[in-house]
Structures are given as C-alpha cells and as structure tokens.
Amino acid sequence: MKNRVAVLGVIIDNPEESQIEFNSVVADFKGIVRGRMGVPFEHEGISVVSIIVCGSLDEINSLTGKIGNIKGITVKTSLSKKEI
C-alpha cells in the first residue's frame, strides 16, 4: 500500500482537560508521526498543534478520527496528492 504525507492541524480549546488523552492518541501512532510542533496560547486558554505524518490513508484517517473524537479538539488534515 502506498503512503502519503499529511499535515494535521489541531486546536485544543482547553488543554488542561484534553491534553493527556490527545498525547496518548498521538503516541499510539508514533510509527507514522514524523514531526510535531505545538504553540500554547496561555492567555487565551488554547493550544495549536501541527503534526506531520507519513502513512497509509487508513492510518492517517484513523489518527484524525481519534483526535477529532476528543472533547474540545478540532482537527483538519491536508493530504499530499503524491503517493510515496
């Protein structure tokens, strides 16, 4: 199966409540995660995280779905058109 590169844009509305579950889900997919950058907005009470992954569409969709099911989190994924 061919892989694709994707970027997941994640906004965590209340990091104190959902950060542990979020980190656990991302750790479950450590095999496809290539990079991660988080920017806390402490005064606003949110965090913004971008995650770069390389995996099959099923793996990327599974990660996106599990993150999106966490209360207080919004996630959007941008996929490369090129398969690698």
Residue pairs with C-beta under 8 A, 6 or more apart in sequence:
1 56
2 56
2 83
2 84
3 54
3 55
3 56
3 83
3 84
4 54
4 55
4 56
4 57
4 60
4 79
4 80
4 82
4 83
4 84
5 34
5 52
5 53
5 54
5 79
5 80
5 82
5 84
6 52
6 53
6 54
6 55
6 60
6 77
6 78
6 79
6 80
7 50
7 51
7 52
7 53
7 77
7 78
8 49
8 50
8 51
8 53
8 63
8 64
8 67
8 75
8 76
8 77
9 48
9 49
9 50
9 75
9 76
9 77
9 78
10 22
10 48
10 49
10 50
10 51
10 67
10 73
10 74
10 75
11 46
11 47
11 48
11 49
11 73
11 74
11 75
12 18
12 19
12 22
12 46
12 47
12 48
12 49
12 72
12 73
13 45
13 46
13 72
13 73
13 74
14 45
14 46
14 72
15 40
15 45
15 46
15 47
17 71
17 72
18 70
18 71
18 72
18 73
19 47
21 70
22 49
22 67
22 70
22 73
25 63
25 66
25 67
25 70
26 33
26 36
26 51
26 63
26 67
28 66
29 53
29 55
29 59
29 62
29 63
31 55
32 53
32 54
32 55
32 59
32 60
32 63
33 51
33 52
33 53
34 52
34 53
34 54
35 51
35 52
36 49
36 50
36 51
36 52
37 49
37 50
38 47
38 48
38 49
38 50
39 47
39 48
39 49
40 47
41 47
41 48
53 59
53 60
53 63
54 84
55 63
57 79
60 77
60 79
61 77
64 75
64 77
67 73
67 75
68 74
68 75
